[in-house]
Amino acid sequence: PICSAACIAQAIHFGDFNSPESNVSRLVRDHPNFQLNAELGTDPQIRYLYTTPAVPGRAAGAAEYDEERLSDLANPLVGPVQTFWDWRAAMNWIFGGVSSGMAVAAWLVSYAGVVAPRNVPAVHAISASLMAIGLFFVFLKMGRKFRFWRAASRPQTSWMTREIYVVTAFYPVMLANLISPGAWLSLAGGILAFAFLVCQAKILHRARGIPAWRAPLIPWMIVASGLLEGTCLLAVLLVWLQGSGRIAPLLSLAGLILVALNAALWIAYRITAAKQGIVPLARRVIAGISPPLHVLGHVIPAFMFVLALASSGIALVCMLTGAVAAIAGGAYWKFMIVVRGGFQQGFAMPMLPQRGSGTCAAPDRK
């Protein structure tokens, strides 16, 4: 490339790492070197040499990892917020989570008699409609919409492709269950809906360049949030269709358990953020999200679900209030993490030249 050919200092070398006798292979074999963000496992085919015969190298110290410096967007080593996945992409996780979660919840609670088995196909049809809204928002995000079919071409590596395959199977199963309801079709619909939720969780988690998304707890958070929101939306739907108070105890208990699980996962995510390599600017967003999320998505739903279990006279009102708050809380944190917390990795320099240590350095005055 021209950058290598034109560099008069010969600071840039180009070659084939697969050939052990190439110039670049000999350089990395004979000199200390590193890859940027090697811990992500992407194996970038650029190696950096950090020593010369006159200037030794050193490990990056506290000065390079200072929180203030890593929080300054004017610092070229600090990654900015990603802009590729905007509010339209966030809508996919919001609608996808609540829709697939409701389909799973309807299938599960049908065994407890909360939803009549004959009504599961109708709930799955409503879930499919909400799922389609989320997928439509993703379609709006595509730059070249007529090439959407290429998203289905990488099942061996892409969770987005796997999500498409799951959707392709879910819709025919849902339609067949509407036409000719059956327990096995409801089972298949519930399993496919859960698979869709898992695919959505992995899509976000596998975005390795975004530290706030690649944290190990993110898939668990997406799945748990989807199940909570889906259970809550199912409660709202059943009250609207049936208006019966007998559904309140079981769904309130399920909601209370799921709220506790979601709260525990968020707390663990926040307190382990630095250890998991989430950059300071993203940690600030997470810290800012936490108070309103705990109030809206955890405290209010938990309090209302407890009241629904304790007071039969106001059980429906309390359950509905808690359900709406939990759905809003889940949508809030997903939107904020995707749109506001998606700071890029930036550049990490594990090794650096030791300035002032070469043969031309100033004499030691100690």
C-alpha positions, 0 to 999 in steps of 0.5 A: 500500500502507498502508506508503506511505500511512501513512509521515509522512516520505514515505520510501516511494513506490509506483508503476509503473516501466513508466510513464516519467511515474510518481512512482517513475520520476521519482524514480529518473531524477532521483536516485542509486539502487540495487537490492539485489544487482543483480549477481544479475540478478533485477531486483528492482522496488524502488529505494533512494535514498541521497541528499537535498539535505542529505545526500550519499551514499557508496560502502560501505567496508571497515567495511561489508564487515568479515569479522567483522561479516558473520559475526555472525548477530546482524547483521540484514544477514547472511543465515541458513541456508536451511531450505527444502531440508533433508536430504530435498532433499540426498538427492535430489542424493545418490541422483540423482547416484550413480544417474544417474552409474551409468547413464552409466558402465554405458553407456560401459564397455559399449563396452570390454567391462567390462559386457556390452551385454545387461546394460546394461538391468539396470544402468539398472533399478537406477539407476532404482530409486535415482533413484526413492528420491531423487525420493521424498525430494523428494516428502516435502519438498513442503508441498502434495503433491497439487499436485506436478503443478505442478512440471512447468508451467515448462519454459521457466525451471525446471530442476526441470521439465526434470528431471521431463521427463527422468525421464518419458522415462528410465523408459519407455526403461529399461522398453523396454530391459528388455523388448527390449534394444537398443543404441539404447535403451541409448544413449538411456538413457545420454544421458537419465541424463546429462541428468538429472545436468545438470538436478540440477546446474543446479537447485542452481546457479540458486538465486541467493539462496544464494552457496555454490550459485550459484558457477560451479563448482557444476554441474561439481562436481555432474556430476563427483561423480555420474560418480565415484560412479556409476562406483564404485557400478557397480564394487561392483555388478559385483564383487557380480554377477560377482566377476571381477578383470578389471574392476578395472584399467579401473574403477580407472583411471577412478575415479583420473581422476575422483577427481583431477578432483573434488579439483581442482574442490573446491580451485578452489571453495574458494580462489575462494569469496571472489572468487565472493561466497560469504559468510563463514559459508558459507566457514567451512563449506567450510573445515571440510568440506575436510579430511575430504572430502580424506581420505575422498573423495580421498586414500583412493580415489586410494591404493586405486585406485593399489594396485588398478592395481599389485597384481593379487592385492588389486585387487578389495579395493582397488578396492572400498575406494576405491569405497566411500570415494569414494561416501561422500565425494561424499554427505558434501560434497553433504549439507554444502553443501545443509544446512549451507552454504546461507547466504542472501545477506543484504543488500548496501548498495553505497551509503549516506548519508554520516553527519555530512556534511549541513548540520546536521553538526558543524563540521570541526575539522581 
